[in-house]
Amino acid sequence: MNTAAELRRFHDNQALEKAITNVIAALEKEPLGLEISQLMTVCRLSNRTTKIVLGVIKAECTNGVWYLDKKWKIDAKSLLVAQFVTGTGDYHA
């Protein structure tokens, strides 16, 4: 680290790694996923940083709910709960 630019890049990379760890931990705790605003609150990240991290970890998004691809196990009941929690979907019986 001879220059200020290298030092700044080093700190930026460290911050990104910490953000990635926080987002993965938050998504692993919530099997139904989280909206981006919830991730921002839980992880204390900006909108821009959260979107970058979600792209880096290749998280999946369905109806505005982000989840980890490996952890997402869907069945009819959990889909209904997810739609109820997020306020999406039709509720015609």
C-alpha positions as CSV (number, residue, x, y, z in Angstrom):
1,M,0.0,0.0,0.0
2,N,2.2,2.8,-1.3
3,T,-0.5,5.2,-2.4
4,A,-3.7,6.7,-1.0
5,A,-5.6,5.1,-3.8
6,E,-4.4,1.6,-2.8
7,L,-5.3,2.3,0.8
8,R,-8.8,3.5,-0.2
9,R,-9.3,0.4,-2.4
10,F,-8.2,-1.8,0.5
11,H,-10.7,-0.2,2.9
12,D,-13.5,-0.4,0.3
13,N,-12.8,-4.1,-0.2
14,Q,-12.9,-4.7,3.5
15,A,-16.2,-2.9,3.9
16,L,-17.7,-4.8,0.9
17,E,-16.6,-8.1,2.5
18,K,-18.2,-7.1,5.8
19,A,-21.4,-6.1,4.0
20,I,-21.5,-9.4,2.1
21,T,-21.2,-11.3,5.4
22,N,-23.9,-9.3,7.0
23,V,-26.4,-9.7,4.1
24,I,-25.8,-13.4,3.8
25,A,-26.3,-13.9,7.6
26,A,-29.5,-11.8,7.5
27,L,-30.9,-13.8,4.5
28,E,-30.0,-17.1,6.2
29,K,-31.9,-16.2,9.3
30,E,-35.1,-15.4,7.2
31,P,-36.1,-18.4,5.1
32,L,-38.9,-16.5,3.5
33,G,-36.5,-13.7,2.4
34,L,-36.4,-10.0,3.0
35,E,-37.3,-6.9,1.1
36,I,-34.4,-4.6,0.2
37,S,-35.6,-2.0,2.8
38,Q,-35.6,-4.7,5.5
39,L,-32.1,-5.7,4.5
40,M,-31.0,-2.1,4.6
41,T,-32.3,-1.8,8.2
42,V,-31.0,-5.1,9.5
43,C,-27.6,-4.8,8.0
44,R,-27.3,-1.0,8.3
45,L,-26.4,-0.5,4.7
46,S,-27.2,2.1,2.1
47,N,-29.5,1.2,-0.8
48,R,-26.6,1.3,-3.3
49,T,-24.4,-1.0,-1.2
50,T,-27.3,-3.4,-0.6
51,K,-28.0,-3.7,-4.3
52,I,-24.3,-4.2,-5.0
53,V,-24.0,-7.0,-2.4
54,L,-27.2,-8.7,-3.7
55,G,-25.7,-8.7,-7.2
56,V,-22.4,-10.1,-5.9
57,I,-23.9,-13.0,-3.9
58,K,-26.3,-13.7,-6.8
59,A,-29.4,-13.5,-4.5
60,E,-32.8,-14.2,-6.2
61,C,-35.7,-11.8,-6.2
62,T,-39.4,-12.7,-6.4
63,N,-42.0,-10.0,-6.1
64,G,-39.5,-7.7,-4.3
65,V,-38.4,-10.3,-1.8
66,W,-34.7,-11.3,-1.9
67,Y,-33.5,-14.7,-0.8
68,L,-30.6,-17.0,-1.2
69,D,-31.0,-19.4,-4.0
70,K,-29.7,-22.4,-2.1
71,K,-31.9,-21.9,1.0
72,W,-35.1,-21.2,-0.9
73,K,-37.3,-24.2,-0.4
74,I,-40.8,-23.5,-1.6
75,D,-44.1,-25.3,-1.1
76,A,-47.6,-24.0,-1.4
77,K,-48.0,-23.1,2.3
78,S,-44.8,-21.0,2.5
79,L,-45.6,-19.3,-0.8
80,L,-49.0,-18.3,0.6
81,V,-47.3,-17.0,3.8
82,A,-44.7,-15.1,1.8
83,Q,-47.4,-13.5,-0.4
84,F,-49.4,-12.6,2.7
85,V,-46.4,-11.0,4.5
86,T,-45.3,-9.0,1.4
87,G,-48.8,-8.0,0.4
88,T,-48.6,-9.5,-3.1
89,G,-50.7,-12.0,-4.9
90,D,-54.4,-12.7,-5.2
91,Y,-56.4,-14.1,-2.3
92,H,-59.4,-15.5,-4.2
93,A,-60.5,-18.8,-2.6
